[in-house]
């Protein structure tokens, strides 16, 4: 065991974080599609030689723990470490072998120094299209994973430095966007090379033994910090549940998410038993996805900025019975897993509120409001307008929730109205806050948003993957829930306003029709009667609350 | 002296002056404390002192080039007037909604988002311009009058007007401004098409709001300054330094104060460009390390790049500005041991007040400067040229109590550790700045300035794999020196989405002609002679569907510009699509008025020849005897080798073992790694 002083640990930590960030910059710099470069839907990770996560670079919380759990699954059940050789790259996107949804392709490269494996570099990229029943591999009507695109079981996409071009060709032949996907995939592999070169540099500088010891210490430090935070929570068993509106196919059946949180000393266990059976529609989570969402919920409940690595996960155990919406069996569809993922986050946070009341915020809007309009132009061309929206944050015990701001698993930018109108046959009517949408309370929930647009092309087809239309973001400690989301279509021909459900598979729209999305506000905290008069007056004068 | 050109850089703590004798080319530096209540007072005081010290009459000043953080500070400290925003009905919340992306991913309270105009002072009016500039809904003048009346009733002194697509058709904004001026005659009114005529409503609105709120602040300051200068008999024109590295007149600065917002790094960047040419080192990493922050900018092929957007307090400013990466690492960066036993350095800073423990100003947390003092790298009796005596014992004690003991280390090891960790942060920032452009650190030399940079530059260079470090003269006032050589630059822009191909060539030329007419007017008002004017044009291009653009020069040949775009895309992003026609998003013109450039005189040694003093310092875990020299005594052509400490009035340089340093005729020290 090499001698290790705390300064070396910190210097090596910074070098490893920098390695993850430089992989990330490589993808940003060399990727081809706008999904990757503009929405930043990718993440990078540095693992120790045994596959424990040490450093990550990610802005999107759903990716947290995605790669570590995928790697663990690959090592345990598919390709054991002794078969990982220099120059190999292992690839996987199969949700039923540790992956997330199919567009998220994960790759791992072992890093060797003088014949010894010193680390593993990992990169996850959300690819534009991996085939399946709808563009973007996002088919709301899917009832089996076979309708969602191509599955890549864990396999070596490169062996001893040689890429398996046959497999790459096969995959690209099945994508609607072969050029973009080929470009992004090349960038993904280039990032692995950047990471590997950096890790070799670090290994050469400090020696493999010191590097190994430092990696272990870095994980131990995060674990100790997590355990210290958990130890401060009273031991006990805390139950909470929340609901997903429906799976989009069976619209009358809500899906229950049940959490039993057990705090015991310095560890927590989260049991999702009691959650609904797996759904027919694509809102299912595999265990790996649920794990990711649970970790996000725990981190947000603790409000922590502990560096996320394998050490953080050690005090957390997660159980979920097979065949449920939180641990679906193949071939259940999973493309819209975020509906359930967000609900796992809010349910975990609700359970933590029971355990440590007065520190956890009420529920946030709780869904990535994704919708798409396929516009059919007069000249026969087609253009897809895709957008993502957010809503209000839950009230924190100490302050009002933020209005219209990314939260939870969700963290992407909105698209400028002027840019959309310049490039697409749509025109916006409104983009604003929704007064009265924040749950009332001693502190108020953040406001949801309204986004309304008119189709200017002769015809279009609209689809949406939304949530929180029926089950509102909960309030806490006597606070009221936030207002639910709402989606309407106003027909130009008749002036008729149609109320739409939260999940829309294929709705035909004509020129002049207006789609109006209203997103949920956050829940309130504490009794509304306890709100101070100054805050009430400000809510009125600012028009956050009317009447 | 006959005629002198003066540059004044007013920062939060110090006002730096550089005086250039236009006849001999000799430059002189001076530094006085900033007078925050009215910075023009310190400016005049400093100018009078410099005149006495260097022997010139105030009437002999030919031009004053003035950098100021007054606009930035007014925003950061919220010393702004009451404002109102008038925008298109249905979109008044755009300012509050922003762009959604959060930086603290697991925070249970949302990060604070600055909002300069609350909802109650944002008013919607009935009007709508389409993306192509066509009018969908005519301006309802009654709704503008009503908005102006309500804004006035709410006490608004500054009114921002930002309508959708006003960059494509400003008619509604212009008419609305007339109505507002009529109803509120004393108000400061700012329109988005005049401040930042670019597509993307949130960024344009944010820039316009900042501009409106800053108008009274900057105009008040400039009128005071004008009064003081006139009273003192200074007749020279004053130019204000802008974020784009160029200067502008007080008249334009008063109307467009947002252009001053990120001008802090402009002088240093300009200096780095000049030195890159003088030293024949076209690839430089310019690093400015002060008490709180570490600014990195890249001179690539002799020029520092501009970017089209920056941020102040998280608020976007959509105007061309020097590209810079800032991290929280400086002499005042605080070291601490956290609950898990990690040694963390920064980003929190002790700043100038109370400052590091060794300053004797009540600081209680160990800072990077304390580590340098404890290791003997800073002479406690020669700090700021001896103006401040440092408390070595207190620095050692706090390092021992707060860092060494909790970690079980020796005091010196803890101090070296703090510096090593700070170095890794600085090196990571540089590597990312190069990496995102596809550049290799081995092709670059570091140029180090700012009060705290000299002690860390060689270590940082070694960390990134660079082999050369340049230490320019007067690193504490280098930014002011760079300002001496500025030109007048007025940035003009037109956003118009169209394919970059033949059929649109006429429209491109028409837009450029309109910008040129505007630019000519401005330069005429500035009194720039026809021969000294230039109107370079660049187009911001992208492949259809992308969200970011690359600026490419345009000289009338659209095909050549498109070719250059493909090449630039290949260089920056490692791929290109030569068969795809890119689209134009924004056309830009930098209407430039060249100011005369007196040439700088070669450096001459002053003072006594180098004495052979030595001091024991700690380096790489060992005590070593370092040669100590005063910078001004090193003769041109002399070569010295590390370990070496070079002391100067506002900075200390550390040349580690294995580095050799020579003096360049410009007075810069050039250190090369020998091993």
Interface residues (C-beta under 8 A of the other chain):
Chain A: X5 X6 X7 X9 X10 X11 X13 X14 X15 X17 X18 X21 X22 X25 X26 X28 X29 X30 X31 X32 X34 X37 X38 X59 X61 X183 X187 X190 X221 X222 X224 X225 X228 X296 X299 X300 X301 X302 X303 X304 X305 X359 X360 X361 X390 X393 X396 X398 X399 X401 X402 X403 X404 X405 X406 X407 X411 X412 X413 X414 X416 X417 X418 X419 X421 X422 X423 X427 X428 X429 X430 X431 X432 X433 X446 X449 X541 X542 X543 X544
Chain B: X90 X91 X92 X93 X94 X96 X97 X98 X99 X100 X101 X102 X103 X104 X105 X106 X107 X108 X109 X110 X113 X118 X119 X120 X130 X131 X136 X164 X165 X199 X200 X201 X202 X203 X337 X339 X340 X341 X342 X343 X344 X407 X409 X413 X414 X416 X417 X420 X421 X424 X425 X428 X431 X432 X435 X436 X438 X497 X544 X545 X546 X547 X548 X572 X573 X574 X575
